[in-house]
């Protein structure tokens, strides 16, 4: 797996470069930078910081499954907890 020496100055990034350097790109996006991801030289999606989502960025916690078991729970237990919490 290759390492990127630095994040490109352009906001365009190849899909392979993104995959190979995901942690680096996550860090840069968390600092406010956006990227358009290209596959075979065509734009396929955009990565933006959560703050740029506008109204779509509003998150609601439905249930925190860590309260049931910090190590994880089965799907059946998750469904039971959701039904209990929301009827």
WOJORA-V14034 format. One record per residue. N is the residue number from 1. RES is the residue in three letters. SS is DSSP state (helix for helix, strand for strand, loop for the rest). Layout:
n->[N | N]
res->[RES | RES]
ss->[SS | SS]
This chain:
n->[1 | 2 | 3 | 4 | 5 | 6 | 7 | 8 | 9 | 10 | 11 | 12 | 13 | 14 | 15 | 16 | 17 | 18 | 19 | 20 | 21 | 22 | 23 | 24 | 25 | 26 | 27 | 28 | 29 | 30 | 31 | 32 | 33 | 34 | 35 | 36 | 37 | 38 | 39 | 40 | 41 | 42 | 43 | 44 | 45 | 46 | 47 | 48 | 49 | 50 | 51 | 52 | 53 | 54 | 55 | 56 | 57 | 58 | 59 | 60 | 61 | 62 | 63 | 64 | 65 | 66 | 67 | 68 | 69 | 70 | 71 | 72 | 73 | 74 | 75 | 76 | 77 | 78 | 79 | 80 | 81 | 82 | 83 | 84 | 85 | 86 | 87]
res->[UNK | UNK | UNK | UNK | UNK | UNK | UNK | UNK | UNK | UNK | UNK | UNK | UNK | UNK | UNK | UNK | UNK | UNK | UNK | UNK | UNK | UNK | UNK | UNK | UNK | UNK | UNK | UNK | UNK | UNK | UNK | UNK | UNK | UNK | UNK | UNK | UNK | UNK | UNK | UNK | UNK | UNK | UNK | UNK | UNK | UNK | UNK | UNK | UNK | UNK | UNK | UNK | UNK | UNK | UNK | UNK | UNK | UNK | UNK | UNK | UNK | UNK | UNK | UNK | UNK | UNK | UNK | UNK | UNK | UNK | UNK | UNK | UNK | UNK | UNK | UNK | UNK | UNK | UNK | UNK | UNK | UNK | UNK | UNK | UNK | UNK | UNK]
ss->[loop | loop | loop | loop | loop | loop | loop | loop | loop | loop | loop | strand | strand | strand | helix | helix | helix | helix | helix | helix | loop | helix | helix | helix | helix | helix | helix | helix | helix | helix | loop | loop | loop | loop | strand | strand | strand | strand | strand | loop | loop | strand | strand | strand | strand | strand | strand | loop | loop | helix | helix | helix | helix | helix | helix | helix | helix | loop | loop | loop | loop | loop | loop | loop | helix | helix | helix | loop | loop | loop | loop | loop | loop | loop | helix | helix | helix | helix | helix | helix | helix | helix | helix | helix | helix | helix | loop]
